[in-house]
Amino acid sequence: MSYERTSITSVEIRESSGPHTPSQKLRVYNKVCFAVGGIPYSMTVTGVNFFFSVFILEVAQIPPYYVSIIVFGGKAWDAVTDPICGYFVHRSPTTRFGKLQPWILLSAPPACAAFFFLWFVPDISDEGKLAYYFVMYCLFNTCVTCLHVPYTSLTMCISNEQKERDSATAYRMLLEIFAVVIAVVIQGQLINVHRPAGDCDEGGTTVAPDNLLLQMEFYMIGAGILGGIYMICAVTVFFGVEEHPDAIHEDPDPFIQGLKYVFTHGPYVKLTMTLLFISLAIQTIQGNLTLFLTHSVDLGDHFANLILALLAAAIVSLPMWQFVLLRYGKKTAFAAGMIILVPIWFGPLFFGTNLALAYVLFILSGLGIAVAYLLPWSMLPDVLDDFMLKTGVRKDAVFYSFFVFFNKLAVGVSMGLSQIMLGIGGYVTGACEQPESVGLTLRLLVSPVPIVCILIALMFLWRYPITEERRKATKRKLSAKEPQNGYAIHPGKDLHSSIASTMSYQSITTDL
């Protein structure tokens, strides 16, 4: 499940509070049109994170060491393209459709094409496949970035009313969760139609060529469906959302100076390291889950249903986590969510082919993963407010860009190291049944390795200094400041809404 929050452009946002600024109310129709723009990124990235490694191992039959080069190199490139894309978006001319909207529409066709051909197997050597998938993976990541960077920046350009932006963001969060379900249901169910899932037909030891061809066709059918949804969403945002470019104010300081601000701010460094290690834990499990269920516990046929159970548990648990958050604060809620995962993730070390126990572990994991995904992005505005109080300036774009960078770095590192460990463990390319050493390696990848990452994340979170009392005090001090130069200071309200509107859906229910 991929749930990244991105805002990379070198643009600083201020909400105008002048008396002559007209109120920009949004209809439910506009909010929904904006929200569907979050579907393409979450949907396609979820499909890639869950299934791409499995596809190039089992269908394209590339050695694990080559796979590690593809996924790590591709994610490293993905992280680099964020600030590059932000640079060009920031300097692109404003058209009659706006500055951001053309990027969203024009980047969609090449993104859909790259995603589709990512699941095609060319009849070439392993080295040729390495080059092909590396290029296609980088191309896909670049095109998706060219949609997602301007789209997330569009949040501040749809209205000058913070309440309206919060409401639109709440809609977006819901549809992004729905996008994850779409990817798992469509690709997961189609893949299971012809995937051997650890058993070869007629007693063979390798997958028959005809079966490989059928698997590729069904992967591409799934990619075609997701690509069609991607294109529809991009067109919907372009024609259904009005961009108000007057909400953007350029950052007068050089980018390098912004970096100095960011990496000398202690709370930001500690929160970023917490995000890095919790992302490493979750992404390591996500990238190896299909293979673990197939070769370690013989439950590969149930993968899609187990993931749906996890997602359902995550969604249902949101009101509970909001209660914990409001009662005890963000830091305590975040720590509790991670601590819950530690005993749960010991389970894969010991359980065998037990479907009922697998459902229990997946549902319980959903409880912790929900808060682990959402809370870091809710705590980042608190860090920005703390920085604003100490320095008197805001560097939101730089803070967000490196927050995303480390999240993507975690994905690349986890996927790359996983493939290296599979190679060391003796993974046999093209074989239906793998050696016992592969099953043991996969158990280690989905249990001890993520647990160690969580414990390191907890250590950084323990040193994170912004308690609930300090957060409230910062908010009061910023609210007491007088507006300057026609711009008002809104603590905790920058490119994304607070966790309250995200998790309680109050902004949505008021529209119904």
N, C-alpha and C positions, 0 to 999 in steps of 0.2 A: 504494500500500500504506500503509495507515494503521496505525500501531502506537504509539499513545499510551499513557502510563501516568498515571493520574489518582488523586489522593487529596486532596480539597479540604476536607473537613469541618473545622470549627474544633474539632478534638478532638486531644488529645495521647494517645499510646498508651504504656503501660508494661507490661512483662511481669512479672507477679507472681512473686516467688521465695520467698514465705512457705512455711514448712514444712507448713502445713495446707491448701495449695492442691492439690486432686486433679489428677493428670495427665489430660489430655484427648487421648487417642490418637484418630487418625482412621483409619477403614477406607478401603480403596481406593475403595469405593462413594461415600463422603462426599467424597473428594478429587475424583473425577470429576464429581460433582454440583456441587461448587463451581466446578470449572474451566470447565464449559460456560457459566457466567455471563459469561465473557470473550468468548464468540462474538458476541452481539448487537452490541456496540459495534464491534468490529473488522470484522465482516462488513458492517454497514450503512454505516459511515463509509468503508470501502474502496470500496463501490459508489458512494457519492456522490462521493468524491474523483476516481475514475476516470471516471465516466460522466455526472455531473449537468451539467457545463458543456457536454459534447457534446450531451446531450439537449435542453437549452433553446436551444442554437444551431441544431441540425439539425432537430429535431422540433417544438419549440415555436416555433422561428424568431424568437427575440428578438434584437435588435441587440446586438453585443458590449458596448457601453457599459452597457446595461441589465443584462447578465449580470454585469458587474463590480460593479454596485451590489448585486445579489442575493447574490453569493458573498462579497464582502468584508463587507457589512453583516450577513449571516447568521453569519459566523464571528466578527465582533466581538461580536455578541449571544451567541454560544456561549461565548466567553471570559468574558463578564460573568456568565453564569448559573451558572458553577461555584461561585464563592464564595457567591452567593445561595442556591443549592441546598444547599451545605454548611451555611449558617446555619440553614436550616429543618430539615434532617436532624438537626443537632445538638440542636435544641430540640424535636423531635417527641417525643411520649410513648412510653414503652416498653410495648408490648403483650405479650400472651402469645406472640406470634410473634417478638418482639424489636423493636428500634428501627429496624433497617435493612431487614429482610425485607419489611415492607409496602410500602416505597417501590419495591423491586425488582419486586414483583408488580403493583401498581396502576399503575405508570407504563408497563408494557408495552403494554396495549391502545391508548392514545392514540399511543404511539410508532410502533406498527405501522401505525395508520391514517394518521398523518402521512407516514410513509415511502411508503405505497402511493399516496397522492394527490399526492406530490411528482412522480410520473411521469405525471400526467394533464394533458392539454392542454385548457384551457377555451376555448370559442369566444368570445373577447373581444378587445379591442384590445391593442396592445403595452403600453400603459400599464397596462391592467387585468391583463395577464399579469405585468408587473413587480410589481404589488402582490400578486397571488395567490402567486407563487413566493417572494417575500420573506417573506410571512406563513407559508407552509407550511414553508419552510426553517428559519425561526426556531422554529416550533412543533416540528419534528422534532428540532432540536438541543436544545431545552429538555427534551423528553421523554426523549431518550437520556441526557442529563446526569442526570436524576432516577433513572435506573437505574444509571448507571456510577459516580456518586459514592458512593452507599451500598454498591454492590457492592465497590469497591476498599477501602473502609473495613472491609468485612466480613472482609477478610484477617486482621486482628488479632483477630477475635472468634470464629474457628472453633476455636481451640485455644490453650491457654497454653504449648504446647510449640513453641519456635522451629523445631525440626527438622520438626515436622508442618506448620507454615505454609510452610516452604521447599519441602517436598515438594508441597503443594497448589499453590503458586505455579508450580512446574515443570510440573505438569499444565496449569495455566492457560496458560502460555506456549506450550506445544505446540498447544493447541486454538485459541489466538488466531492462530497461523500458519495452522492449518487453516481458520479462518474467512476469512482473506484469500483462500485458494484457492477456497473455496466461492463467495465473491462474484464472483471473476474468472471462474470456470467457468460459473456459472449465468447471471449477467447478460451476461457477455461472449459466450458462445455463443448465447444467445437473441437478443441484439442483432444479431449478424452474420447472422441468418437473412434479414432484410429491409433491412439498412442498405446503401445504395448504395455506400458506401466510395469515393467519389470518381467514380463512373461512373453516369450517368443511363441509364435504359432507353430504347430506341428513339430515341437521338440527341437527347433533350431536354436543356435546360440547367438545369432546376429539377426537384425531386423531385415526382412526381405526388401529388395529395391522397390517393389510395387507399393509396399506399405509406407516406405519413406516418401514416395511420390504423393500418396494420399494424405499423409501428415502435412506435407508442404502445402498442398492445395487447401486444406482446412485452416492452416495458419494464415494463408493469404486471404481466404474468405473472411475470416475474423478481422484481419487488418483492413480489408476493403470496407467492411461494415463500420468499423471504428473511424476510418478515414472519412467516410460519408458523413458521419455524425460530426466530426471535426469541422468539415467544411460548412455544414449547416449552421453550426454554432458561430463560426467566424462571420458569416453573412448576417446572422441575426444581430450580433453586436454592432456591426457596421451600420445597419439600417435602423436598428431599434434604440440606439443610444445617441444622445446629443452630447458632443464634447464642448466644454467651455474652457478654452485655452487661457482665459484671463486668470485662472486659478494658479498658474505656474509662475514661479518667481525664480530667476536664475541665481545660483550660488556664486557669490563674487570671489570666493577663496579658491586657490588652486587645489587640485585633487590631492597632490602630495601632502599639502598642509593638512588636508582632511584626514589622511592616513595617520599622520602623527597624532592628531587628536584622538582617533579611534583606539589605537593600540597602546596609548598611555592611560586609558580610562579603565581602572581596575574592574569595576562591575561588569563592563562589557566583555573583557577578556575571560572572566570566570564564567559568565553565562554562555559565551560562545564555545568554550571548552566543554561545558556541560552538554550543549547541543551536539557537538562533534561526537562525543562518546555515546550518548544515547542513540544518535543516528547510526553510528557504527553497529551498535547492538541490534537495532531493529532491522537495518538493511542486510546484515549478515544472515539473519533468519529469513528475511523475505527472499533473498536471492537463492537460498538453498532449500527452501521449504518443499518445493515440488520434488526435488531429488531425494530429500530425506524421507518423505512419505512413500516414495517409490522403492528405494533401495534399502531403507533401514527398518521400516515397519510394515511394508507391503500394503499401504493404503493409498496408493497413487490415484486410484479411480475416484476417491472421495475428496480430492484436493479442493475443487471449486466449492463444494457444499461446506467444507470446514472453514474456508475463508469467509464465506457468507455468514456463518455462525459467529465468527470473530467480529466482523463488521457490525452485525446486529447488536452484539453485546456492547461494543464501543458506543454505538449511538444511544442505546437504552441507558447507558451509565452516565451520560452527560449531565442530567439533572442532579445526580448524586454528587458528581464532582463539582458542580456549581455550588452546592450546599457546603461542601468541604472548603472550597475556595473562599466563599463569603464569610465562613465562620472562622477559618484559621489562616487565610492568606494564601497567596500564590506559591510562595516558596515551600510551604508545608504541604500543600496539595501536590505539587510537583514531586517532592521527595516521597510522599506516600504512594503515588502512582508507580514510581520506579521500584520502591521496596517491595510492593506487591508482586512484581514480576520475578524477583529473585527466586523464591521457592517454587513458583510455577514453572520456570524454565529449567529447573532441575529434572522435571518429569521426563523429557525426551531421552535422558540418559538411561532410563530403566524400563519404560513401558514398551511392549511389543505390539503385536497385531491386535489391538483392542480399540475398536472404533468408538465405543462409548466413552472410554477414558480420553481418547483424542478430542472428542467434542468438548469434554469438560475442560481440558487444558486450553483449547482454543478460545472458549467462551471466557474463561478467567483471564487469559492473556488480553482479550479485548478490553477488559476493565482498565488495565494499566496503560495499554497502548494509546487509548483515547486521550488521556491527560498528557502523556509523553509527547504526542504530536502537537497538541494545541497550546499548551502552556508556555513553551519557550517563546512563541510568537506573541503571546500576551505580555510576557515579562520584558520584552525588548523595548516597548514604549516607555516603561518605567526607567530603563537605563538611559533612554534619550532625554527624559525629563531631568534625571539626575545630572546628566552632562550639561543640559541647558542651564540648570541652576548654578552649576559651578563655573561655567565658562561664558554664559550669556549668548552663545550661538548654538545653532542646530546644524548637524551634519547627518541628517536622516538617510540620505541616499548612500553615503559611504558606509554607515552602520549596517544598513540593510544588505548592501551588496556583499560585504564580507561575511555576514551571517549566512547568506545563501551559499557563498563560496565554500564555507566549511561544511555545510550540509551536503553539497554535491561532492566535495572531497571525500566525505565519509562513504558515500555510495560507491565511488570509484575504488577506494581502498578496500572496502568490504568485498566487493565483487571480484576484484583482482586477486586478493589474497585467498579467497575461497577457491578459485580455480587452481591456484598454485598448490594448495593443500590437497585438492582432489587429485592432481597429478602425482603428488608425493604418495598419496594413499593408494595409487594403482588403478585409477579409473581407466577402463578399457573403452576406447571410442568405438561406437557401433554395436556394443554388446547389450543384449537385453538384461542379462543378469550380471551384476558386478561382484567382484570379490568381497569377502566379509570386511576387509580392511577399508573399503569405500563406505560401507554402512557405518563403521565405527567413526571414520573421518566426518561423515555428515552429522552423526550424533554430537561430536565435539563442536562442530560449527554452529549448531542450533541450541547448544546448552552452555558448556563452560565458557566459550569465547564471548557470547553476549553477556553472560553474568559478570565476567571480569570488566567488560566495558561499562556496565551499569554501576558497578562499585566505584570505578574511577570517576564516572559522571557524578555520583553522589558526593565524592570528596570535593569536587569543584563546586557543587551546589552548596555544600556546607560552608564554603568560604565566601559564597555570594553574599554581599553585605546589605542588599536592599530588602529589609524586612517590611512587613505590612505597616508598621508604625512609621518607618522612614519614608515609605512610598506616600502615605497620606500627608506627612509633613511637607514633602517636596511638592505635592499637588497644591497644598494650601499656599505655600510661598509663591509658586508660579502664578496661581490664580490672583494673588494680591498685586502682581506687577501691573503697571499701567500699559495699555497698548501703545506701541511706538510705530511711527511711520505708516500708519494706516493698517497695521496688521495686528491681530490679536494673538495672544499665547493661549493655546489650548492644551494643557498638560495631558499626556497619555493619549492624545488623539492625533495620530499622524496618518501613515499610509494604510493602516488597518484598524479595524474597530477593536474595542476592548473585549476581553473574554466573556464579559457578561452578555453582550448582545450576540456573541458567537454561540454561546452554549444555552442560553435560555430561550432564544427565538422570540423574545418579546417584540423585537422590531418587525417581525413577520405577522404575528398575531394581531397587532394593531391595525394591519391593513385588511384583515379578513372580516 
